[in-house]
Amino acid sequence: MNVKSLRHVAGASLGALVLLLTATPALADPSAPTARPIAMVGSDTTQDLGNALAETVVANGGKAVASWDARPPVGGTTRVTTKDTGCSFTRPNGSGAGRQALRAALGQDLGAGAGIFQGDNVVGCVDAARSSAYSGTVAGTTGSLTYIPAGVDAVAPAINRNSDFPRNNSFARIQRVFKCFDNNITGLPAQPVIPQAGSGTRQFWLQQMEITEQEITLGDVPCLTAVAFPQEHDGSVLTGNPNRIVPFSAAQFIAQTNSAAITAAIPSVTVQDRRGDAILTGMNRPGQPVQQPVVGGVLNPNYPLNRDVYHVVGTNRLAEPLIDQVFVGSDALVCNQTVNVGGNPRRVVELLGFGVRTTTTDLFHQTCGTTDLKANS
């Protein structure tokens, strides 16, 4: 039987398995990294999804994935140790840092831009990167990295629930505020805020707003540097600041809202509720009706600013049996893993707030497990 056939058998038996998990301490960084063959780092947006998959996806008789938080957990440090004691390096916080760690692990020369990994030996220490953004603006089908869709997210403007800002806005109105053309919304002072450097949400949002990092560096959008760049999806930046507006992942908002239900289903996973006073607002494009990012507690894939989120792996490793079984194809374990929620099976990816595409329309909107989208960074 070939590798693909083996994976279909495993996918049918393991991917559909409903796991009834016993209570264990809240998951942060893995306590025994050498016990799991796939080491994963990167995005804050998909950190909780990574943790949930790490605790539920089983292959070859054991848990297959070890996922390290983007933010240091309680008692954690700014460094991570994967695989063995020789794999110690600066904790990647965000999609860009996660992909950079993966490139270093694949032995790629990061050159003068080695950044946070300067002086660290990361070769062979990371097998997958969580990423909530693609590295470029034009989709590619060749490259050393393959972006495998894991789910669908939406990014919405978040405001303070005590603010008098409108609960629905046009895309043009939001864009004008973030490009510093307007300093108010319906006459109320507005302060746009963007997440920390290296954040995939920051990258995605700036692309949608048609703003470049160079413009920020050169001071061409001064309103964006008026507030220190906060950790993404953290509503505390809005606390006591009813004039601020910040991009926020709808999937993260859902997961943080449902943190108790997630822990009930997967006792070893704790989602930190960082919403604070944040609420998400509706939006529309010209000629289209207003869409809400969350409808009935579930992500709305029709929200104007939606995106695929990814597990990124080395293109040269796609055919490896374990990588193939866990990440690749519509029958991939990460796409189909379920847990018991209220007596019924539910996909982990949906429990953690993300949507699941049923059809592929282009390279940036694909079904889970597709391996067409590639890049070199």
Secondary structure by P-SEA (a helix, b strand, c coil): ccaaaaaaaaaacccccccccccccccccccccccccbbbbbbccaaaaaaaaaacccccccccbbbbbcccccccccccccccccccccccccaaaaaaaaaaaaccccccccccccccccccccccccccccccccccccccbbbbbcbbbbbbbbccccccccccccaaaaaaaaacccccccccbbbbbbcccccaaaaaaaaaacccaaaaaacccccccccccccccccccccccccbbbbbbaaaaaaaaaaaaaaaacccbbbbbcccccccccccccccccccccccccccccccbbbbbbbcccccccccaaaaaccccccccccbbbbbcccbbbbcccccbbbbbcccccccccccccccccccc
